[in-house]
Amino acid sequence: MDKPHRLKVPIITAFLLLTVLVLAACGSQRADSDQACLSAHYKQNHDYTSLTALIPSLDLHAMTRADVEQLLGEPAYCPVLGQCYYLTDKMIVMPCSQNTEPNGDTCRNPSTGDTIPPQRFPLILVVSYKGNGSLQPQATDPLYGFYLTPVGE
């Protein structure tokens, strides 16, 4: 069995186990209270599993900034007016850069022989709001869009 396949099985198993644990922590409550349980879990742990389970609840046609913050909590960071970041505990491993080559679990610079760990970037949810012309964020700003992406330099 090759190495990439061996890594997929534990990752998939861990993801499924984490999903089951999150849902089990909520007990056998009604479906409408599952969202509240997932919301509370994400607000406390900022975990990828809870956040991705909440993404289908983000309604571009009916939600405002206040609604999103009620569901996900305060954003970790808002770099510009109308855009906010929600963190997760998931990291994305990037391949070796142009000047390096894979060497097991690290990258090797062929000219110097130095080994460098591959870059890891946290996965975040970027949420965008359509402002109403104000220079300050407003609770009534409508949800405009969202996407998951790795962030880093």
N, C-alpha and C positions, 0 to 999 in steps of 0.2 A: 504494500500500500504506500503511495507516495505521500510526502509531507503535507502538501496543501489539503488533500482530502482528510487526513487525520486531524487537522486543525478545524475543519468545518464542522465535524460531528460534535466535538465538545462545545464549540461556540453556539451552535444551534440548540444543543441540549441545555446549555446554561441560560440562553435567552428564554426558552420555553419554561424552564424551571422558575426563573425570575418572574415571568408573567403569571404563572400559577400561584406563586407566593404572594404577589401583589394582590391578585384577585381573592385569594384565600384570606388575606388579612382583612378584607372587607366583609367577610362572612357571607352568608346567603341572603343578603339584602336585596330589595327590589332594584330593578334596572336604573331608575331615576336616581337612586341614592348611590349606585356604583360610581357615577360620575363624581359625586361629592367625595367619595372615598378615594378615588384616583386623584382628584384635585388636592385633597389634603396630603396624600402620600407624596405627590410631586412637590408641593410647597415645602414639605419637610426635608425631602431627600434629593430633589432635583435629578431624579433618575430618568434615564432614557425610556424605560419601559412604560412608566406612568405617563410621561409626556406624549409619547407616540400613541398611547391609548386615548389621550384627550384630544389629539389633533382633529379627529372627525367631528368634534363638538364645536370647532371654530367655524362660525357661520359668517361668510363674507357679506351676506345680504342683511344681517340683522344685528351684528354685534358692534359694540363700541369699545373704546379703550377700557372703560370701567368694567364692562362684561368680561373682557379678556383677563384683566387683573384679578377679578373675582375668581375666575377659573384657574389661572396659573400663578397668581400671586404677583408681587412686584417684580419687574424685570431686573436682571443682574446689571444691565448697562443699556443706556440709550445714547449711542454715539452721535446721532443727529436728530433734529426734530422730526418726529414721525416714524422713527425706526427704533425698535427695542430688541434686546437679546435675552433669551431664556436659555440657561445652561443645562447641559446633561452630563452624566458621568461617563458617557461613551467617548472613546478616543479612536481616531482614524489614523492608521499608520500609512504614511506616504512612502512611495518607492524611493530608492536611492537617487540622488541628484545626478546631473549629467556628468560631473567630474568623478563620480564614484561608481563602483560596481558591486552587486550583491556578493556577500561573503557570509553565508549562513544567515544568522539573525542580525547581522550588522552590514554596513557598507564599507568598502575598502577603497581608499584613494590609490590607484595604481602607480602614480608617480612618487608618492611618499611612503606608501605601505601602511599609513595610518588607518585605523578602523574607527568608524563613526556610527553611532546608533541611528537607525532610520528616524525621521522626524515623525512626531505624533502630534495631532491637533485635536482639540476637543470639538465635538459635534454640538452645535447650538441650533435653536429655533430662532429665526429672524422674523419678527412681526412688524408689519408696516401699517401705518394709519394715514388716512387722508385728512389733512388739517383743514381748518376753516379760515385760514388767513391769520390766525393769532400767532404771536411769537412764542407762546408757551403751550405745552401740551394741554389738551382739554379732555376731561373724562368723557365728553360726548363725541370725540373724534371717531369716525367710523373705521372699522377694521377694513384694510385695503388689500392685504395679502400676507402670505407667510410661506417660509420654506426652511428646510433643514440644510445645514451646510457646515463643513469644517471651518474653523477660524484659526488664524495664526499667521506668522510671517514667513 
